[in-house]
Amino acid sequence: MSHSIQEGATPAPALAVRGPLTEDLDRPLAVLDPHLSWYLQGEGADRRQAGYRIVVTDEATGAIAWDSGEVASDAQSRLPYAGPELAPARPYSWTVAVRDETGTWSEPSDPGRFVTGLRDHEWEAAWIRPRADEPGIDDDVYWFAERVAALGHAPIASATLHAAAAHDYELSVNGRRIGRGQSFDYPGETRYQGWDVTDEVREGGADVALRLHARWYGNGQGRAAGVIGLIARLTVTYADGTTRAVVTDGDWTVADSAWSGSILRNCEGDFVEECDGRLGDGPIAGTERPAHVIGAHPTAPLTRLVPELTPVVEEPAVPRSLTVLDDGTTVLDFGEVIPARLHVDFTAGVAGRTVELTAAYSLEEDGHVATSVPATQETDMRFLYTQRDGEQTYTSLDHLGFRYLQVPDVGEPMTLDKVRATVVHAGAPRGREATFASSDPMLDAVVDLMIRSARLGAQNQFVDTPTREKGQFLQDAVNISEATMAVFRERELTRKAIRQSLDSQDRYWLDGDDEGRYNAVYPNGDGKRDIPDFSINMIAWVWDLYAESGDKELLQAAYPYLVRTARYIARAIPDAGPTAGLVTDLGGGKGPYEHGIVDWPAPGRFGYDMDTAVRTTVNALSVRAFATLAHIAGALGDDAARAGYDKQASALAAAINDRLLTDDGYVDGLTADGERSGHLSQHATSYAIAYGIAPAARVAELTARIADQGMRQGPMTVHILVEALMRGGRPDAALRLLTDPDDLGWAKLVADGHSFTWEQWQPGQSESHAWGATAVVTILERFLGIRVDEPGAAHVRIQPETTVLQRVEGTVHTERGPVSVRREGTGAQCRVEVAIPPNMRATIALPRADQAAATRLVEVGSGRHTFAVASRDDAPVTIQ
């Protein structure tokens, strides 16, 4: 029996609306079709939203653009704007009031804000470039574009600048640096950014000076070559509602830059940055000339501009210590790995002296920075600066991941205050970071490592590493995205990455045996290249975004692509022959990636048998893909397809258990003639358990086998192992895997003083690789116990692990607001406190005192609830 101490009869106060977001961001600056979200606060039990009213206002004039009127609905996430067409490049604000379950209306929320973007026909601007001829594919071109324009003296309500450049640019307005934008996409898919420059334009008086310092550097990893070009539009809105636009055209001038690059950093197409300080920080005098006009937008091949909404955040960092070596070299230690740009002050420069600034992850025994191939991710991590006489500051335009910076003897002391850095990473909604704390300090440190890595692995896109490969590998993107969605309530960067992957299918993978795949890296300089496992995982990634956000629009848009992916998998399942019924030699990949990568780098496979035609990991991922596509079809009302995909998933799972499961566990696969591999990897068995393939009667025994193996999977797939151990009833083994500093894994990284997850557990590859952060999702869902089980978080399941850890507590910010859990004690002695936001319901799963492996379910609404399980009574006691 459950007992509840209810509040008195006093009516609960009105709900309060909090956290208004547009496109899941605080104030996006290039919105075309606004979607509005909020969460609720309110005292009392089972509080609900019964209706809402949204009012959107033109910030320049104060006029109401749209009043939704009273809408009877509990929806509070991604509500589409449904009013008259909004003016381009204009700031708007909106408020929402909600009606609760008693009919009481809240006060209007604090304003949510956004600025509209520009549709292709609204730019009225031309694409420009520094000269008529195209640079060579391997050139590194820095150039300036600028314009001074008269704006008059009328009061200015707002000023927004939208810009795009292949490949990136820095924007300054009236001499003040505003920020950095980039588009590494193919022409026709070019991303543009919006910037609020109202204050800078107002301070400039009657004139405005616009300057963009652009860089184009050919094709490379994560960077399509395309064509060199830049486009910009400044839209000034006056207090009376009228507007004035300053656009790129033939009135702009261009000039050369002191920055250049002639030395390749590595084989990925990036360049060592070189800067000649004698030429100044701006356009080189004497090189000014009229811009070359390519044509008014849209013009081939620059036919389409897509708004990029997620901002890149810039944060300062300073070195924590320095060491001066015997040869006069100064080595500065930032204390942790950071993806950052450099700022170095010189007080006594000598004209013509070139200073080699060398970034690094580690040090040699003699104290100098390590520059060997394994220590630098095969990257030349230098910045070359040529001084002018006297005082000056060198600021790099490029950024790298590094911890140490080495400065040679430059005839003056390099003190801590002379060196700074600017850390860059993607922005997320403010105040939404998950929290986690437990009775195990190492687990807490591991979670911190994962959260930090996920944050810094998300930049203008999800990057492989901010040093060697700044490109967006599909699996890296999936892994980092899963973490950022859970930890930061990030949504929009994930949408961008998914859309880019869908674009890759449109570009490369629509015909014949290619149909249904995706690029392994996109955008990218080497064109068409895939990795089979990565393509399979698109289906689950799209579903996970929908599960977190409830974004059915993107789910619907992605569905035909995912259907093609299912056909791609099905084509590899023969009806007859020695491997009948199993995914065999799944098409795609090449070299070590052909037919499936399994894990990467190669040491992360721990001996997985790559000579198999049927790979157990690929087949298990395919079961998940079919089963997940069944969920997607059901969510979209395609019931016939749902049944078909369920049937495919069941048939493939049965074939896996029939052909690949032995008395000792799952083998790595079958040879082409149907012979079983002699190797039983941790990968094969963990996948089968994690994805619900393993027969229920054997799960405990199989889980014990992988638990006894310790760490035998790489950072790319280890989250699957952690999930398998939890699903298989071995939280003790999962906790040991996460916290054992004597085995490979996160705890060893922490114990050895590292601050970023690695590409592989063993030294010798990337030491700033965020794909090892994904297990934080399982920690939040399993140990803390918060799992969204209805898309958009209208309902959650709270089931903290109660057999290990004396204490665990934390908060996850879901689509409908923060959910908090605190659990103390273990087993039947545990006490669980939960806080559920209004307009959400939750199932609380608690242990039963009389049955060690059983749970008792309690359904609750919003509010604060405390559950205690008495040792002599199998019923949880609810204290509210």
Sequence and secondary structure as in RCSB ss.txt:
>XXXX:A:sequence
MSHSIQEGATPAPALAVRGPLTEDLDRPLAVLDPHLSWYLQGEGADRRQAGYRIVVTDEATGAIAWDSGEVASDA
QSRLPYAGPELAPARPYSWTVAVRDETGTWSEPSDPGRFVTGLRDHEWEAAWIRPRADEPGIDDDVYWFAERVAA
LGHAPIASATLHAAAAHDYELSVNGRRIGRGQSFDYPGETRYQGWDVTDEVREGGADVALRLHARWYGNGQGRAA
GVIGLIARLTVTYADGTTRAVVTDGDWTVADSAWSGSILRNCEGDFVEECDGRLGDGPIAGTERPAHVIGAHPTA
PLTRLVPELTPVVEEPAVPRSLTVLDDGTTVLDFGEVIPARLHVDFTAGVAGRTVELTAAYSLEEDGHVATSVPA
TQETDMRFLYTQRDGEQTYTSLDHLGFRYLQVPDVGEPMTLDKVRATVVHAGAPRGREATFASSDPMLDAVVDLM
IRSARLGAQNQFVDTPTREKGQFLQDAVNISEATMAVFRERELTRKAIRQSLDSQDRYWLDGDDEGRYNAVYPNG
DGKRDIPDFSINMIAWVWDLYAESGDKELLQAAYPYLVRTARYIARAIPDAGPTAGLVTDLGGGKGPYEHGIVDW
PAPGRFGYDMDTAVRTTVNALSVRAFATLAHIAGALGDDAARAGYDKQASALAAAINDRLLTDDGYVDGLTADGE
RSGHLSQHATSYAIAYGIAPAARVAELTARIADQGMRQGPMTVHILVEALMRGGRPDAALRLLTDPDDLGWAKLV
ADGHSFTWEQWQPGQSESHAWGATAVVTILERFLGIRVDEPGAAHVRIQPETTVLQRVEGTVHTERGPVSVRREG
TGAQCRVEVAIPPNMRATIALPRADQAAATRLVEVGSGRHTFAVASRDDAPVTIQ
>XXXX:A:secstr
        SS     EEEEEEETTBSS SSBSS EEEEEEE SSSS  EEEEEEEEEETTT  EEEE   EE   
 SSEE  SS   TT EEEEEEEEEETTS B    S EEEEB   GGG   EEEESSSS   TT  EEEEEEEEEE
  SS EEEEEEEEEEESEEEEEETTEEEEEEE  S TTSEEEEEEE HHHHHHTTTEEEEEEEEEE  SBTTB  
   EEEEEEEEEETTS EEEEE STT EEEE SEE  SBSSTTS B EEEEGGG SSS TT  EE EEEEESSBT
TB  EEE  S EEEEEE  SEEEE TTS EEEEEEEEEEEEEEEEEEEE TT EEEEEEESSB TTSSB  STGG
GTT   EEEEE  SEEEEEE SS EEEEEEEE   SS   GGGEEEEEEEE   TT   EEEES HHHHHHHHHH
HHHHHHHBSSSB S SSS  S BHHHHHHHHHHHHHHH   HHHHHHHHHHHHHHHHH  SGGGTT   SBSS T
T S   HHHHHTHHHHHHHHHHHH  HHHHHHHHHHHHHHHHHHHHTS SSSTTTTS  S S   GGGTT   SS
SGGGGTT  TT SEEHHHHHHHHHHHHHHHHHHHHTT HHHHHHHHHHHHHHHHHHHHHTEETTEE SEE TTS 
B S   HHHHHHHHHTT S GGGHHHHHHHHHHT S S TTTHHHHHHHHHHTT HHHHHHHHH TTSSSHHHHH
HTT  S  SSSSSSS SS GGGGTTHHHIIIIII EEE STTSSEEEE    SS SEEEEEEEETTEEEEEEEES
 GGG EEEEEE TT EEEEEEEETTEEEEEEEEEE SEEEEEEE TT SSEEEE 
